Amino acid sequence: MLAKRIIPCLDIKDGRTVKGTNFVDLRDAGDPVELAIRYSQEGADELVFLDITATVDKRKTLATLVRNIATHINIPFTVGGGINTVEDVSVLLENGADKISVNTSAVRNPQLISALAKNFGSQCVVVAIDIKIIDGIWKVVTHGGRTPTPLVATEWVKECYNLGAGEILLTSMENDGTKAGFAVDITATISQSVNIPVIASGGAGTIEHFEEVFTQGHADAALAASIFHFKEVEIRALKEYLHSKNISVRL
């Protein structure tokens, strides 16, 4: 069985790591380079770096910061924010990213997923999908959760898979920052509907929440931010707990 992955997320705004609740009320969480080094040393399996205002501000992800982080860590590193073209991805990979994440741009232009998979391989392409319950249905939202779309989450995931996505980063806007647990049911539905890894995101508050999303939610990886940034949960202790529950992790 493949080991489940624990992935800290660095949400970047103006060169600093920030964290909010339901994508608003952002507060400073530290220097991204220092945090990245800490997580690499503490046993994180991967890192995700999201320039959360890149799409909104219509600017490119900070390639220099990406390079600065990449030179200090030895774990896989996914970068997202403001990626619209094959050229954008080339720049990020040249600066040390291992994978890239597209979200709003993929909704706007689904063929971008195919173009990126063709140029860089599916294993490089993570499609980030932010979802919210609208009229009783999990639907896709974009621009950091600010813009609703008519896309039904389960259908969009399958389309992304068919277009060549290598991985899905699924964030529940209902749960994000609440520390009340992941959206286990929809994560399970989506994980079992496609044959690629699904990273669960949004809502981690306790060690037990990770156990739930791996066992009941069938997630391949779980992503969290504030509980790691503010040391409410230690990665080593989390992995030891999961191991004690017979969940395969890299110790």
N, C-alpha and C positions, 0 to 999 in steps of 0.2 A: 504493500500500500504506500502511495506517495505521502511523504510527510506534509502535514498541514503547516502553512506558513504564517508567521506573525510579522505584520508590516506596519511600522510607524509611518505616519503621514505628516509631511511638513507643508502646511498651507502658508504660502509666501505672499506678503503684501508689502510693497516698498522695501524689499530686501530683508524683511524681518519675518519670523515665524509668528503666525497669529492663530487664534482659535476662538470660535463663537458658538452660539446655539442656534440650530436651524439656519445656519449660514449668516446670521447677523450678530450684532453686539460683539464685535471682534475685540479680543484683548491680546496684548503682546505675550508671546510664549518663548522668546529667546532668539539667540543667533542661530540661523539655520546650519551653518558650518559646524558649530560646537555641538548642536543636537545630533547632527548626522554622525559625527565622530563617536559620540556617546552611544548611539544606537548600534553602530557597527561593532563597538567593543562589548556591548551588553548582550549580543547574540541575536539581534534582529535578523530575519532571513532576507529581507529586502527593504528598500526605502521607496516611498513615493513622494515626489516633490510636485506640488501643484501651485502654479502662479495664479492665485484665485481671481485676480482682477485683470489678467492679461486679455481675456476675451472681451470683457466689459470695456476696458480702456483701449481696445483695439491696438495693442502693442505686442511685441514678441516676448516670449519668455526670456528671462535674464540669463543669456548664455554664459556670461562670465561667472555668475554665481553657480551655475551648473558645473562649470569646469572646476571651480574652487572646491565644491563639495566632492566631486568625483575623484579628485586627486587625494582626498583624505580617507576614503572608505574602500572596503574590499568586498562589498556585497552588491548584488544587482540593484539598479537604480532606475526608477521609472519617472519620466518628466512629462508634465502636462501644463497646458495653459497657452492659449493663443496660437495653437498649431493649425495652420490652414493649408499648407502645401508640402509637397515632397521635399522642397528646398529647406523648409523650416525644420523638418526632421533630420535632414543631413547635417545641419548646423549643430543640433543638439547631440546627435550621435558622435560627431567629431569632437564635441566638448565633453564627452564622457558618459552620456546617458546610455543605458543598456536597452531600455524600452521607452516607448513614448505612449502618452495617453491623449486620446481625442474625445471630445464630448460635444459641445455646441456645434463645432465645425462638421462633425459627422452627421448630426441631425440635419444640418443645412445642406450638406452635400454627401450623401451616403457613399458615392463612388470614391470618395477620398479614402475610405477604409480599404477598398480594393486596390487603389493605386499604391497605398503604403505597404500593403501586404505583398504586392507584386515586386516593389522595389527593395523592401528590406526584410521580407519574410514575415509570416503571420506571428511568429514568436515574439516579434518586436512590437506588435500592435495591440495595445490595450484600449478597449472602448469603455470609457467611463460613462455610466448611465445614472443620472439622478432621477429618483422617482418619488411621486407624491400621490396620495389618494385624492382623486378628483371625481366627484359624483359617484363615489363608491368603487372606483376602479383605479388600480395603480397605473398612473400615466407618467410619461417622461416630461421632465422640466429641464430648461436650459438656462444659460447665463447665471450660474451659481444659484439655481433654484428660483430665479425671479420670473422666468418666462414659461408659462404652461404651453404644452403642445398637445395635439390630438393623438399622439402616438401612444398606443397601449404597450406597457412595459414588456409583457411576455412576447408580443409580436416583434417589437423592435430588437429585443435580444436575439431572436432567431434570425432576423434579417442581418444583424451585425455578424453573426456566426457564418451565415451563408456568403457574406461579402468578404470574409477572410480574417475577421478578428481572431486573435490568438488567445484573448483573455477578456473577461468582463469585470469591471470594477463597479459594483452595484451599491449606490448610496441611497438609503432611505432618508428623505428630507423630514419625514415625520419623527424619526428617531435621532437625527444628527444632533450631537451635543447634549442630549437629554440624560445620558448615562442610565437609561432605563432598559437597555438591552437592544440587540439587533432586531431587525424585522425578519424574524425567523421563517415565517410561513411563506412570504413571497420569495425569500432567498432560496428556500427549498424548491419551490415551484420552478424557479429560473435555473437553479443548479442542475435539476434533473431534466431540463428541456434541451440543453445543449451539451455537446461533447467537448467543451473547453473549460478551463478553470474559471471559477467565479470567486472573486474577492468580495467578501461582505464588508460593508462600511456603514457607519452611522449608528450610534447608540451604546457603544461599549462603555460599561461603568464598573463591572466587576470581573474577576477571573471566571466566575461561573457563566457569564454571558458568552465567553469564547467557547466554552464547552458546549453550550446550547447551539451556537451557530454552526459548529463543526458536526455535532451529532444529529440534531433535529433539522438544521438548515442545510446540511450537506455542502457547506461552503468548503472550498479548497484552501482559502486563506482568509484571514481577518485583519482588517485595517483599523487602526485607532490613532488618535492624536493626543488630546488633552490628558488622558489618564497616564500616558507615557511621558509627555512633556513635563507634567507637574509631579511625576513620580508617585502617583496614586497606585499604580500597578507596575511592578518591576518585571521586565521581560523574562529574566531568568526564573523567577518564582512562578510566573505564568506558565512557562514551558514545563517546569517540574510538576506543576499541578496537572496539566494536560496529560503528561506522561503517566502520572499516577492513575489517571482515568482511562488508560489504555488507548489514548489518542496519539498517533504517531507524529512526533515533532523532532526536529534536529536539536539535540542538547549540546 
